[in-house]
Each structure stands twice: as C-alpha cells, then as structure tokens.
C-alpha cells in the first residue's frame, strides 16, 4: 500500500515538473513541434520509478506475447496505444481499424490516408523525432516503436511504457500485422486480411505471368528531385519480384540499400513498365522534378514512357511498400495497370 501511494505521488510530481519546464524546451522541429529533451525524459522517468500507466497496469494484470522470437510483457487489456517511428504499425492500424492515442505526423499533420484512425490521436512528433514528453503525458498502455530507432531512443521509450519495436523489414509484414492484432484482440481480422491478399495474389500472378512475359517492370521514387531504386526486398519490390515473380532488373538485384541512379542509368535499364512515387513532402525544394523528369529528352526515349506505361502514385506516395496495407493496395493497382 505504501508503495502504491509513493508511486502515485511520484507521478503527480512528474506531471508538475513537466508542466513547469514546458516553456523551456531546448529544441523544436522545422514545423514548430517541440522535440523532447532525452535527458529530461530520462530523469523524469527515473524520478517516477515506473511508467506513467504503471499503477493501472498493475491493477489489470499483464500477459506475455511472442513476436519475432522474443517475449514481451504487456498489459492484459491494451487500450491506449502510441505509435512512434513505425510507419509499418500505422499502416497495420489502417487494415485493422485500430485508433492510437498518439501517432506520427508528417510536417506537423497526420497524412490524409490515416484520417480514419487518427480521429482521436495526438501528434507525438515526426517519424524520426519522437516527443517523449507528449508520449509520457498520453499514459500509453503500449508503445509501438521502430527497429530503426537508435538505442538511446529505445531506452527512453521503455522507461515510459512497455515498448515493442516493430520490424521495418518487408519480410516481416505478416508478423507485424499479427502483433497488432494480438495486442488489440483483432486476430480474426488480421488472418482474413492475410488470406485475402494471398488469394488475390494467386489470381494476379496467373494473369500477369502470361500478359507480361519477359517485360521489365520497375518502381522508382523521386526524392529531393533525384531518382532512387531499392533492393529486391524493399519498397514495392517484394510485391513485384517476390510475390508476383516478375523479372528482376540487374540493377535492382545489385542494390544494397536506397540507391540513387541517373537518368542515363534508367535509360540503360530501359524498363517496359514504370511505377513512380512522388511525394510533395519529399520534394519541397524540387516541386517540378516529376514534370522535368517526364519531359527529359533521354527519358522520353525509355520504352515505358514511349508506350505510355508510366504509373505515378498508384497508391499514396508516402506508402512504405512492405506492410500489409501497402501490399493490399499496391497489388490491386499493379494488377489493374499491368494487365491493360
């Protein structure tokens, strides 16, 4: 009983401390959203001696779940979820209709495609800039972070609430969807989505294998006015080459990470069909880059451009490509375009 009283008092003191320092944030992001001071977050949590929802979690009990070979102890009833850094989890939340209390913003706003699930959410910072103070104040039952986070960020999140780092590897898309389903009790919906995708995939493969033959299909992204390709297991490539079994261009096969290519290199590859993703947020200083690319004399001689087989933003341009939502939506779009 004494421990419970002490913990409650510590949380109250922590809240007062955070409120008092609210006007003295050391940094802010370009959109005006304040970035949490990691040192402040660490000291605050150390002072509290437990995460913000610790008392409630103790009352309701916990359970252990398995994810990618690791065990995680989470509250028995997870209601308040914060998603930070993991766009994969954001996309999975769309598929399962999960509404987080805190979620990622782009340039200070929730992307339109997430409107259905962010109706009650607060911004907890940008993709790579979690705001620890805001996350703490939301008192989450569970935080879904990203395996891309550096160790110091991971440590801060764990001190706030139970945290699971969601894989950014496309190959883990089914495990990612099942993870969110398990913590929210939506296992049936997740299995239905996975099986429906696989069923649709078999139909698409049968259609496109005969239709395309040895044609070269590529997906590129224009960022800061430059052209980028990705490895075979990244972006939309797992769907095109892994799931649909289309021919893999040598340059894609050789790529180890996001790789810039020149217009001349693209002309050498000379794809028969070309998917382009172009997001305004990623081209703020090069807003005309897409038009310039398509009107370039060298590009106009590429087979895909000459034959009007170029498809721009067939799904939301900020889509990750690998998660369930991207796969479901891109497969529909790819089948429609490539079977014309």
C-alpha positions in Angstrom: 0.0 0.0 0.0 2.8 2.4 0.8 4.5 1.6 -2.5 1.3 2.4 -4.3 0.9 5.7 -2.6 4.5 6.6 -3.3 4.2 5.7 -6.9 1.0 7.8 -7.3 2.7 10.8 -5.6 5.8 10.4 -7.9 3.6 10.5 -11.0 1.9 13.7 -9.7 5.3 15.3 -9.1 6.5 14.2 -12.5 3.4 15.8 -14.1 4.1 19.1 -12.3 7.7 19.0 -13.3 6.9 18.5 -17.0 4.4 21.3 -16.9 6.8 23.7 -15.3 9.5 23.0 -17.9 7.1 23.2 -20.8 8.1 26.8 -21.6 11.8 26.0 -21.7 12.1 23.3 -24.4 15.6 23.2 -25.8 14.8 22.4 -29.5 12.0 22.4 -32.0 11.4 20.7 -35.3 11.0 22.6 -38.6 7.2 22.5 -38.3 7.2 24.1 -34.8 6.6 20.8 -33.0 8.9 20.7 -30.0 11.4 17.9 -29.7 11.7 16.3 -26.3 15.0 16.6 -24.4 16.1 13.0 -23.9 18.0 13.9 -20.7 14.8 15.4 -19.3 12.7 12.4 -20.2 15.3 10.1 -18.6 15.5 12.0 -15.4 11.7 12.4 -15.2 11.1 8.7 -15.5 13.9 7.8 -13.1 12.2 10.1 -10.6 8.8 8.4 -11.1 10.3 4.9 -10.6 7.7 3.5 -13.0 6.0 4.1 -16.4 3.0 6.5 -16.4 0.5 3.7 -16.6 2.2 1.5 -14.1 -0.5 1.7 -11.4 -3.3 0.9 -13.8 -1.3 -1.9 -15.4 -0.7 -3.5 -12.0 -4.4 -3.5 -11.3 -5.4 -5.1 -14.5 -2.6 -7.6 -14.8 -0.2 -8.4 -17.6 0.2 -11.1 -20.3 3.2 -12.3 -22.3 3.1 -12.3 -26.1 5.6 -13.6 -28.6 6.9 -11.5 -31.6 9.8 -12.4 -33.9 11.4 -14.8 -31.4 11.2 -12.5 -28.4 8.8 -12.4 -25.4 7.1 -9.1 -24.3 5.1 -8.5 -21.2 2.2 -6.1 -21.9 -1.0 -5.1 -20.0 -3.8 -7.7 -20.2 -6.0 -5.1 -21.7 -4.3 -2.8 -24.1 -6.4 0.3 -24.9 -4.1 3.2 -25.2 -1.5 2.7 -28.0 1.1 5.1 -29.1 2.8 4.6 -32.5 6.1 6.3 -33.0 8.6 5.8 -35.8 6.9 2.7 -37.1 5.0 3.6 -40.3 4.5 -0.2 -40.6 2.4 -0.1 -37.5 0.5 2.9 -38.8 -0.4 1.0 -42.0 -1.4 -2.1 -40.0 -3.6 0.1 -37.9 -5.4 1.1 -41.1 -6.0 -2.5 -42.0 -7.3 -3.5 -38.5 -9.1 -0.2 -37.8 -7.0 0.4 -34.6 -7.1 4.0 -33.3 -3.9 5.0 -31.5 -4.0 7.8 -28.8 -0.7 9.1 -30.2 0.7 8.8 -33.7 3.3 10.0 -36.2 2.8 13.2 -38.2 4.4 14.5 -41.4 5.3 18.2 -41.4 3.2 18.6 -38.3 0.0 17.0 -39.6 -1.4 13.5 -40.0 -1.3 12.3 -43.6 -4.8 12.2 -45.2 -4.7 8.4 -45.7 -4.6 7.9 -41.9 -7.6 10.1 -41.2 -9.8 7.1 -40.4 -7.6 6.1 -37.5 -6.2 9.4 -36.2 -9.5 10.9 -35.4 -8.7 10.8 -31.6 -4.9 10.9 -31.8 -2.4 13.5 -30.8 0.9 14.1 -32.6 3.8 12.6 -30.8 6.3 14.0 -33.3 7.7 13.2 -36.7 8.8 9.8 -37.9 12.4 10.1 -36.6 11.7 12.6 -33.8 9.5 11.2 -31.0 8.4 13.7 -28.4 9.0 11.9 -25.2 7.2 14.5 -23.1 4.0 14.2 -25.1 4.1 10.4 -25.1 4.5 10.4 -21.4 1.5 12.6 -20.9 -0.6 10.3 -23.0 -0.1 7.5 -20.5 0.1 4.7 -23.0 -0.6 1.0 -22.2 1.8 0.1 -25.0 4.3 1.9 -27.3 4.9 0.6 -30.8 8.3 1.9 -31.9 10.6 1.1 -34.8 13.6 -1.2 -35.1 15.2 1.8 -36.9 15.4 3.7 -33.6 18.9 4.1 -32.1 19.5 2.6 -28.7 19.1 5.8 -26.8 15.6 6.4 -28.2 14.6 2.8 -27.4 15.8 3.3 -23.8 13.7 6.4 -23.4 10.5 4.7 -24.7 10.9 1.6 -22.5 11.0 3.9 -19.4 7.7 5.4 -20.3 5.6 2.3 -21.0 6.0 -1.3 -22.3 7.5 -0.9 -25.8 7.8 -3.2 -28.8 10.0 -2.3 -31.7 8.1 -3.1 -34.9 10.3 -4.6 -37.7 10.9 -2.4 -40.7 11.8 -5.4 -42.8 9.2 -6.1 -45.5 9.6 -9.9 -45.0 8.0 -9.5 -41.5 4.8 -8.0 -42.7 2.6 -10.9 -41.6 4.2 -11.0 -38.1 3.8 -7.2 -37.8 0.1 -7.4 -38.6 -0.4 -10.3 -36.3 1.4 -8.5 -33.5 -1.0 -5.5 -33.6 -3.9 -8.0 -33.9 -2.9 -9.9 -30.8 -2.5 -6.8 -28.6 -5.9 -5.4 -29.7 -7.9 -8.7 -30.0 -8.3 -8.5 -33.7 -6.7 -11.8 -34.7 -9.6 -12.9 -36.9 -9.5 -9.6 -38.9 -5.7 -10.0 -39.4 -6.0 -13.6 -40.7 -8.8 -12.6 -43.1 -6.7 -9.8 -44.5 -3.6 -12.0 -44.9 -5.6 -14.8 -46.6 -7.4 -12.4 -48.9 -4.1 -10.9 -50.0 -2.7 -14.3 -50.8 -5.8 -15.3 -52.7 -5.7 -12.1 -54.7 -2.0 -12.6 -55.3 -2.5 -16.0 -56.9 -5.1 -14.6 -59.3 -2.8 -11.7 -60.2 0.2 -14.0 -60.8 -1.8 -16.1 -63.2 -2.9 -13.1 -65.2 0.4 -11.2 -65.3 2.7 -14.1 -65.9 1.0 -14.6 -69.3 0.5 -10.9 -70.0 4.0 -9.6 -69.3 6.3 -12.4 -70.3 9.9 -11.1 -70.1 8.9 -7.4 -69.8 10.9 -5.4 -67.3 8.8 -3.7 -64.6 10.4 -1.2 -62.2 9.4 1.0 -59.3 11.4 4.2 -58.5 10.9 7.0 -56.1 11.7 10.7 -56.7 13.1 12.4 -53.6 14.7 15.8 -53.4 14.5 15.8 -57.2 16.6 12.7 -57.5 15.8 9.2 -58.7 16.1 6.2 -56.3 15.8 2.5 -56.7 15.7 -0.1 -53.9 16.9 -3.6 -53.2 14.7 -6.5 -54.2 13.3 -6.8 -50.6 12.4 -3.1 -50.1 9.7 -0.7 -51.3 7.3 -2.2 -53.8 9.9 -4.6 -55.0 8.9 -7.5 -52.7 5.4 -7.4 -54.3 6.7 -7.1 -57.9 9.5 -9.6 -57.7 8.9 -11.7 -54.6 5.1 -12.1 -54.7 4.3 -11.7 -58.4 7.6 -13.3 -59.5 8.4 -10.7 -62.2 11.8 -10.4 -63.8 14.3 -8.6 -61.5 16.4 -5.9 -63.2 20.2 -6.5 -62.6 20.5 -3.0 -61.0 17.7 -3.7 -58.5 19.3 -7.1 -57.7 22.6 -5.4 -57.0 21.3 -2.6 -54.9 22.1 -2.9 -51.2 20.0 0.0 -49.9 18.3 3.0 -51.3 20.4 3.9 -54.3 20.4 7.0 -56.5 20.5 6.4 -60.2 21.0 8.9 -63.0 18.6 9.4 -65.9 21.2 7.8 -68.2 21.3 4.7 -66.0 17.5 4.5 -66.1 17.7 4.7 -69.9 20.1 1.9 -70.0 17.8 -0.3 -67.9 15.0 0.8 -70.2 12.0 -0.7 -68.3 8.9 -1.7 -70.2 6.7 -0.6 -67.4 7.5 2.0 -64.7 5.9 2.9 -61.4 6.9 6.2 -59.9 6.2 7.5 -56.4 6.5 11.3 -56.0 5.5 12.9 -52.7 5.3 16.7 -52.3 6.7 16.4 -48.7 9.8 14.8 -50.1 10.3 17.3 -52.9 9.6 20.6 -51.2 12.6 22.3 -52.9 12.1 20.5 -56.2 8.4 20.7 -56.8 8.7 20.4 -60.6 11.1 17.4 -60.5 8.4 15.0 -61.8 7.5 17.1 -64.8 11.1 17.7 -65.6 11.8 14.0 -65.4 9.0 13.0 -67.7 9.9 15.7 -70.2 13.6 15.0 -70.3 14.6 14.0 -73.9 16.5 11.0 -72.7 13.6 9.8 -70.5 11.2 10.2 -73.4 13.1 7.5 -75.3 12.6 5.0 -72.5 10.2 2.2 -73.6 7.8 2.7 -70.7 7.5 6.4 -71.4 7.2 6.0 -75.2 4.4 3.4 -74.8 2.6 5.3 -72.1 3.3 2.7 -69.5 4.2 5.0 -66.6 2.2 5.0 -63.5 2.5 7.8 -61.0 1.4 7.4 -57.4 -0.9 4.5 -57.9 -1.2 4.4 -54.1 -0.4 7.1 -51.5 3.2 8.4 -52.4 4.3 8.1 -48.7 3.4 4.4 -48.6 6.2 2.1 -47.2 5.6 -0.6 -49.7 6.2 -3.6 -47.5 3.4 -3.6 -44.8 0.0 -5.2 -45.2 -1.8 -2.0 -46.3 0.7 -1.2 -49.0 0.7 -4.8 -50.3 -3.1 -5.0 -50.5 -3.5 -1.6 -52.2 -0.5 -1.8 -54.5 -1.4 -5.3 -55.7 -4.8 -4.1 -56.7 -3.3 -1.1 -58.5 -0.5 -3.1 -60.2 -2.9 -5.7 -61.5 -5.1 -3.0 -63.0 -2.3 -1.2 -64.7 -0.1 -4.1 -65.8 -3.0 -6.1 -67.3 -4.1 -3.3 -69.6 
